[in-house]
Amino acid sequence: MDINTLTGIVVDLCVRIHSKIGPGCFEKVYEEILYYELIKLGITVHRQCLLPIEWEGLNIENAYKVDLLVDNKLVLELKTLYPLPSVYFKQIRTHLGLLNLKHGMLINFKVELMKDGIHRVFNNFGREESE
C-alpha cells in the first residue's frame, strides 16, 4: 500500500474514533482502538515496539519505544495532551532517524477538532519501508 493511502486510512480512523469517544480518554484507549481498527483492515501493525540502539559496538536493548509501526513504513506517535510541546515532534523525528524510515505521524487526541491533532512528520533521509 502506498504511503498516502495508508496515512489517509489512519486519518479517517482517527477522526472516526475521536468523533465517537472525544478528547477525554487516556492515550492507551486511542492506541488500542486504532490498533484494532487497522488490524481489522488487514494492515500489519506492531504495537509498543521496544527497539535497540547501537553505539560504537555497544548494543542497548529496549532503548526507545514506538507506539505503532504501521505496515513497516509509518511510525505513529499518539498523545493526549494540550498544548502539545514541540519536543514530541523532535522525538518522532529521532525515532524515524533511528529506524531509518521516512514517514511518521504525531497524533494528538486532546483537541476539539481531530484535524488540529494530526501532524505528518518526515525524515528526508529515511527509507520508504523498514527492512
DODO-115025 format. One record per residue: residue number from 1; residue in one letter; z, y, x of N, C-alpha, C in turn. Coordinates in nm, 3 decimals, decimal comma. Atoms other than C-alpha are relative to their C-alpha. Layout:
N
  seq  type     n.c3     n.c2     n.c1    ca.c3    ca.c2    ca.c1     c.c3     c.c2     c.c1
  NUM     A        Z        Y        X        Z        Y        X        Z        Y        X
...
***
This chain:
131
  seq  type     n.c3     n.c2     n.c1    ca.c3    ca.c2    ca.c1     c.c3     c.c2     c.c1
    1     M    0,000   -0,118    0,086    0,000    0,000    0,000    0,000    0,124    0,090
    2     D    0,003   -0,120   -0,083   -0,084    0,342    0,141    0,124    0,086   -0,027
    3     I   -0,124   -0,075    0,002    0,196    0,588    0,209    0,010    0,097   -0,118
    4     N   -0,005   -0,095    0,113    0,100    0,840   -0,063    0,029   -0,072   -0,131
    5     T   -0,031    0,080    0,119    0,104    0,570   -0,331    0,147   -0,039    0,002
    6     L   -0,139    0,044   -0,013    0,437    0,444   -0,201    0,098    0,115   -0,027
    7     T   -0,089   -0,113    0,024    0,600    0,788   -0,194   -0,008    0,046   -0,146
    8     G    0,013   -0,033    0,142    0,462    0,856   -0,542    0,085   -0,091   -0,087
    9     I   -0,084    0,096    0,074    0,633    0,541   -0,671    0,147    0,037    0,016
   10     V   -0,140   -0,037   -0,026    0,961    0,645   -0,506    0,038    0,125   -0,077
   11     V   -0,028   -0,124    0,074    0,941    0,995   -0,655    0,013   -0,028   -0,149
   12     D   -0,006    0,032    0,144    0,867    0,860   -1,004    0,129   -0,074   -0,036
   13     L   -0,123    0,075    0,027    1,157    0,615   -0,983    0,123    0,090    0,010
   14     C   -0,114   -0,090   -0,016    1,398    0,883   -0,858    0,013    0,094   -0,119
   15     V   -0,001   -0,089    0,117    1,301    1,117   -1,141    0,051   -0,077   -0,122
   16     R   -0,043    0,082    0,114    1,347    0,837   -1,395    0,149   -0,033    0,008
   17     I   -0,142    0,033   -0,018    1,685    0,732   -1,251    0,085    0,124   -0,025
   18     H   -0,076   -0,124    0,014    1,807    1,092   -1,232    0,003    0,048   -0,145
   19     S    0,003   -0,046    0,139    1,696    1,170   -1,587    0,090   -0,084   -0,090
   20     K   -0,088    0,086    0,080    1,893    0,873   -1,723    0,147    0,013    0,038
   21     I   -0,139    0,003   -0,047    2,207    0,899   -1,508    0,054    0,140    0,026
   22     G   -0,046   -0,134   -0,035    2,222    1,263   -1,398    0,053    0,005    0,142
   23     P   -0,040   -0,022   -0,139    2,372    1,405   -1,079    0,143   -0,040    0,035
   24     G   -0,144    0,016   -0,018    2,731    1,281   -1,114    0,052   -0,127    0,063
   25     C   -0,049    0,128   -0,052    2,746    0,935   -0,952    0,006   -0,001    0,153
   26     F   -0,004    0,021   -0,145    2,815    0,807   -0,603   -0,137   -0,041    0,050
   27     E    0,127    0,035   -0,064    2,527    0,757   -0,361   -0,035   -0,148   -0,019
   28     K    0,020    0,145    0,011    2,573    0,380   -0,384   -0,069   -0,038   -0,131
   29     V    0,058    0,030    0,131    2,479    0,381   -0,754   -0,151    0,024    0,002
   30     Y    0,142   -0,033   -0,006    2,145    0,553   -0,696   -0,074   -0,095    0,094
   31     E    0,061    0,092   -0,098    2,074    0,335   -0,393   -0,023   -0,138   -0,062
   32     E    0,011    0,133    0,059    2,141    0,014   -0,582   -0,108   -0,005   -0,107
   33     I    0,101   -0,003    0,106    1,926    0,113   -0,879   -0,140    0,016    0,059
   34     L    0,130   -0,019   -0,062    1,640    0,238   -0,660   -0,046   -0,127    0,070
   35     Y    0,031    0,127   -0,064    1,654   -0,082   -0,456   -0,047   -0,103   -0,104
   36     Y    0,032    0,093    0,109    1,649   -0,289   -0,777   -0,138    0,028   -0,058
   37     E    0,128   -0,038    0,061    1,354   -0,098   -0,923   -0,117   -0,026    0,096
   38     L    0,107    0,025   -0,097    1,148   -0,123   -0,602   -0,026   -0,150    0,013
   39     I    0,013    0,147   -0,008    1,215   -0,499   -0,578   -0,073   -0,052   -0,125
   40     K    0,067    0,040    0,125    1,109   -0,536   -0,944   -0,150    0,022    0,008
   41     L    0,143   -0,030   -0,015    0,774   -0,383   -0,848   -0,066   -0,085    0,108
   42     G    0,055    0,087   -0,102    0,730   -0,641   -0,574   -0,014    0,066    0,137
   43     I    0,006   -0,073   -0,127    0,780   -0,393   -0,290    0,112   -0,051    0,091
   44     T   -0,099    0,044   -0,097    0,959   -0,513    0,023    0,094    0,115    0,033
   45     V   -0,100   -0,102   -0,028    1,283   -0,321    0,072    0,114   -0,063    0,078
   46     H   -0,118    0,040   -0,075    1,556   -0,357    0,333    0,105    0,106   -0,024
   47     R   -0,108   -0,091    0,041    1,889   -0,206    0,237    0,112    0,001    0,103
   48     Q   -0,112   -0,018   -0,093    2,164   -0,069    0,462   -0,027   -0,071    0,133
   49     C    0,042    0,063   -0,126    1,981   -0,174    0,780    0,082    0,057    0,115
   50     L   -0,071   -0,037   -0,122    2,209   -0,166    1,083   -0,093   -0,030    0,117
   51     L    0,101    0,014   -0,104    1,986   -0,109    1,383    0,056    0,036    0,138
   52     P   -0,051   -0,023   -0,136    2,035   -0,110    1,760   -0,068    0,118    0,069
   53     I    0,058   -0,097   -0,091    1,970    0,149    2,028    0,009   -0,062    0,140
   54     E   -0,003    0,043   -0,140    1,875    0,059    2,383    0,003    0,124    0,088
   55     W   -0,015   -0,113   -0,092    1,986    0,296    2,659    0,009   -0,055    0,141
   56     E    0,004    0,041   -0,141    1,887    0,223    3,019    0,046   -0,144    0,018
   57     G   -0,035    0,141   -0,010    1,916   -0,151    2,965    0,125   -0,038   -0,077
   58     L   -0,118    0,026    0,082    2,234   -0,118    2,757   -0,045   -0,011   -0,145
   59     N    0,038    0,020    0,139    2,179   -0,262    2,410    0,123    0,021   -0,088
   60     I   -0,112   -0,033    0,088    2,409   -0,107    2,149   -0,037   -0,048   -0,141
   61     E    0,026    0,054    0,133    2,408   -0,319    1,834    0,061    0,092   -0,107
   62     N   -0,053   -0,074    0,116    2,462   -0,154    1,493    0,030    0,146    0,035
   63     A   -0,019   -0,138   -0,045    2,417    0,195    1,640   -0,023    0,103   -0,110
   64     Y    0,024   -0,091    0,111    2,289    0,355    1,321   -0,047   -0,082   -0,121
   65     K    0,029    0,069    0,125    2,216    0,271    0,959   -0,104    0,078   -0,079
   66     V    0,102   -0,057    0,089    1,914    0,333    0,737    0,032   -0,046   -0,141
   67     D   -0,031    0,038    0,139    1,981    0,343    0,362   -0,101   -0,100   -0,054
   68     L    0,105    0,089    0,048    1,647    0,192    0,258   -0,122    0,012    0,090
   69     L    0,127    0,005   -0,071    1,342    0,085    0,457   -0,099   -0,066   -0,095
   70     V    0,091    0,044    0,105    1,055    0,052    0,209   -0,134   -0,039    0,060
   71     D    0,130    0,052   -0,042    0,751   -0,162    0,285   -0,022    0,015    0,151
   72     N    0,003   -0,012   -0,146    0,835   -0,139    0,657   -0,072    0,125    0,049
   73     K    0,068   -0,123   -0,043    0,688    0,212    0,666    0,063    0,129   -0,049
   74     L   -0,059   -0,121    0,057    0,905    0,455    0,469    0,152   -0,010    0,005
   75     V   -0,146   -0,005   -0,010    1,265    0,543    0,556    0,052    0,093   -0,109
   76     L   -0,063   -0,083    0,103    1,474    0,668    0,263    0,146    0,022    0,036
   77     E   -0,139   -0,037   -0,020    1,798    0,851    0,321    0,046    0,067   -0,129
   78     L   -0,046   -0,050    0,129    1,990    0,910   -0,003    0,131    0,076    0,018
   79     K   -0,120   -0,083   -0,004    2,254    1,177   -0,055    0,040    0,040   -0,141
   80     T   -0,050   -0,053    0,127    2,472    1,307   -0,336    0,098    0,115    0,030
   81     L   -0,083   -0,117   -0,026    2,599    1,645   -0,224   -0,083    0,127   -0,011
   82     Y    0,067   -0,128    0,014    2,518    2,007   -0,287    0,094    0,108    0,053
   83     P    0,135   -0,006   -0,056    2,430    2,210   -0,095   -0,018   -0,107    0,108
   84     L    0,035    0,102   -0,097    2,254    1,969    0,138   -0,006    0,062    0,139
   85     P    0,001   -0,056   -0,135    2,338    2,050    0,502   -0,129   -0,037    0,076
   86     S    0,125    0,022   -0,073    2,037    2,082    0,732    0,010   -0,114    0,102
   87     V   -0,017    0,108   -0,097    2,185    1,822    0,969   -0,060   -0,131   -0,052
   88     Y    0,055    0,123    0,056    2,062    1,550    0,730   -0,151   -0,011    0,024
   89     F    0,142    0,002   -0,036    1,702    1,650    0,800   -0,016   -0,047    0,144
   90     K    0,002    0,043   -0,139    1,773    1,607    1,170    0,035   -0,149    0,012
   91     Q   -0,040    0,140   -0,001    1,942    1,272    1,100   -0,118   -0,091   -0,033
   92     I    0,112    0,086    0,036    1,639    1,125    0,926   -0,112    0,009    0,103
   93     R    0,099   -0,010   -0,109    1,409    1,261    1,199    0,042   -0,087    0,119
   94     T   -0,050    0,088   -0,106    1,631    1,083    1,452   -0,027   -0,145   -0,034
   95     H    0,026    0,138    0,043    1,605    0,760    1,252   -0,148   -0,034    0,013
   96     L    0,144    0,024   -0,012    1,228    0,794    1,235   -0,040   -0,015    0,146
   97     G    0,031    0,009   -0,142    1,211    0,854    1,609    0,047   -0,131    0,061
   98     L   -0,054    0,126   -0,054    1,434    0,556    1,690   -0,079   -0,121   -0,049
   99     L    0,082    0,109    0,055    1,225    0,333    1,462   -0,147    0,012    0,038
  100     N    0,140   -0,032   -0,031    0,902    0,491    1,587   -0,087   -0,007   -0,126
  101     L    0,074   -0,007    0,126    0,794    0,547    1,227   -0,035    0,145   -0,032
  102     K    0,053   -0,133    0,031    0,606    0,841    1,082    0,061    0,063   -0,125
  103     H   -0,032   -0,055    0,132    0,731    0,879    0,722    0,143   -0,027   -0,045
  104     G   -0,133    0,012    0,057    1,069    0,944    0,567    0,016    0,092   -0,119
  105     M   -0,033   -0,086    0,113    1,221    1,094    0,258    0,151    0,018   -0,005
  106     L   -0,140   -0,032    0,022    1,555    1,268    0,219    0,011    0,031   -0,149
  107     I   -0,008   -0,012    0,146    1,654    1,231   -0,145    0,144    0,032   -0,038
  108     N   -0,133   -0,044    0,043    1,949    1,422   -0,289    0,007   -0,003   -0,152
  109     F   -0,013    0,013    0,146    2,057    1,322   -0,639    0,096    0,103   -0,061
  110     K   -0,097   -0,097    0,052    2,320    1,600   -0,670   -0,069    0,135   -0,022
  111     V    0,077   -0,121    0,033    2,073    1,854   -0,809   -0,022    0,001   -0,151
  112     E    0,027   -0,011    0,144    1,997    1,984   -1,156   -0,136   -0,062   -0,034
  113     L    0,134    0,055    0,019    1,625    1,901   -1,129   -0,034   -0,087    0,121
  114     M    0,026    0,094   -0,108    1,526    1,596   -0,926   -0,105    0,050    0,097
  115     K    0,105   -0,052   -0,089    1,217    1,772   -0,788    0,058    0,085    0,112
  116     D   -0,065   -0,081   -0,103    1,456    2,000   -0,596    0,075   -0,085    0,103
  117     G   -0,075    0,087   -0,089    1,623    1,700   -0,433   -0,087   -0,093    0,084
  118     I    0,090    0,091   -0,071    1,315    1,527   -0,289   -0,069    0,074    0,113
  119     H    0,056   -0,064   -0,119    1,208    1,612    0,064   -0,070   -0,106    0,086
  120     R    0,071    0,088   -0,094    0,942    1,441    0,277    0,029    0,049    0,141
  121     V   -0,031   -0,030   -0,139    1,022    1,425    0,646   -0,096   -0,081    0,086
  122     F    0,102    0,065   -0,082    0,774    1,340    0,921    0,040   -0,005    0,147
  123     N   -0,005    0,013   -0,145    0,776    1,217    1,278   -0,146   -0,013    0,044
  124     N    0,142   -0,001   -0,032    0,430    1,313    1,402   -0,039   -0,097    0,110
  125     F    0,029    0,091   -0,110    0,459    1,073    1,696    0,021   -0,146   -0,039
  126     G   -0,032    0,136    0,042    0,554    0,766    1,492   -0,120   -0,077   -0,049
  127     R    0,101    0,091    0,055    0,355    0,469    1,370    0,006    0,004   -0,152
  128     E    0,005    0,008    0,145    0,247    0,420    1,013    0,088   -0,112   -0,055
  129     E   -0,075    0,117    0,048    0,429    0,084    0,991    0,077   -0,059    0,115
  130     S   -0,081    0,062   -0,105    0,708   -0,091    1,180   -0,058   -0,136    0,037
  131     E    0,052    0,127   -0,050    0,636   -0,399    1,385    0,070   -0,118   -0,062
***
